[in-house]
Amino acid sequence: MSGIFVLGYDSSENADVSFWWILVGVISAFFSGVAYNAIMKCRDTEAPITVVMYFPLVAVPITGIWCLAGDFILPHGLEWIIILTMGVLTQVAQVCMTRAFLAESASVVAPLKYVGAIYASLLGYFIFDERLNNWAIAGIFLIVAGVLLNTWYKKVFLKA
């Protein structure tokens, strides 16, 4: 939790991160944990593709309402191809992640998801010339360290 708050904090004058978005990040992390545990409970009863198909059944109505209430702009031309490609790749990744959660415990699989944050930071740095400030780096470090310490603790002290 502390990593998320440090990541959201920026002492510079042009920072515009409100507490609301930090809270949204914390709540989404909580619901991600609930979802991963729900996947673990479905290990013996459901196929991975069945589990994956439930996510859009929940997400599409929620995001659809959000788009209708907000300033939704309809994509045009090449944007449709990009969006469809992202959708297909997301579904493939979701099936792979669900299979991983069904095959192994969440404490082993979940830390591997944070490799994506490292890749995103590196791509942002090299492709988009984004520079992370010290607070963001400290927040990322705290989040990754917390996940790794949790995994280590469970492996060493809670051997079943």
Protein Blocks (a to p, Z undefined) as FASTA:
>chain_A
ZZmmmmmpcfbfkbccdfklmmmmmmmmmmmmmmmmmmmmmmmmpcfklmmmmmmmmmmm
mmmmmmmmmccdddehjlmmmmmmmmmmmmmmmmmmmmmmmmpcfklmmmmmmmmmmmmm
mmmmmmnopacdfklmmmmmmmmmmmmmmmmmmmmmmcZZ
